[in-house]
Amino acid sequence: MSNEDSTAIQFLTLGGRIRCNQCQAKSKRSGLRCRGPAVKGCLVCRMHGAFSTGAQTPEGRQRCAEVKTVHGRETRSIRAERSQASARLSVLEQVGFEIGFMGGDRTRGRKPSKMGDLYPELQAAVRLIRAGKVSVT
């Protein structure tokens, strides 16, 4: 982190003998900035990661990439499972509307990108119904 940010607030510490920047980390709860002194050459204090270097080895970087979460307890595998389930439901909904089993409005929003991979036999049947080669009664 470089110290070239224009929002740096200067203050005196150690009895007014040392001038330093204020840490720019913010509290999630209160929204206020940390009142600690930033480490020289960094934008944050020692408590907010000024000395953090991150993963150094390729194995460490790979481990970080594998366990990376976006929010909360949601991992990539959980997101993939939910995407797969959403795609299954979209395919079944599409088939239900095509054969007249379902009525009303369709589910709003964009369709999952994995729809083409699931239930290829059902999707082939829907194409035949649309083409008029198979009648549904």
C-alpha positions, 0 to 999 in steps of 0.5 A: 500500500502506498502512501500517496492518498490525498485523504491522509490525515496528519497528526502528532504522536509521541508527545508531539514529536512525530508526525504521522498519517492516520490509519484509513481502516473503517469500522463496519459497525460505526463507520468511523476511521481507526484513530491509530497511526498508520505504519510508515509507507502504508495506509493502515496501522499494524492492527489493520494489516500493514505488515501483511504480505499474503501468501508467498508460495505458489502452493499457498496462493493455490490454497487461498484461491481454493477456499476463497469465499465471496460472502459469509459461508458461501464457498464455490462448491455451494454456489455451483450446487445451487447453480446446478439446482437452479438450472434443473428447475429452469429446464423442468419449468421450460418443459412443463410450459411446452407440454401444457402442464404449467400455466401462468407466468414464467419465473422472472430473471435470467436463465442459468448458463448451465441449462444446456448441459442438463436433461438433454433428452428433455430438451430434445423433446421440447425442440421436437414439440416446438417443431411440431413433429410430436403432438402433446395431448 
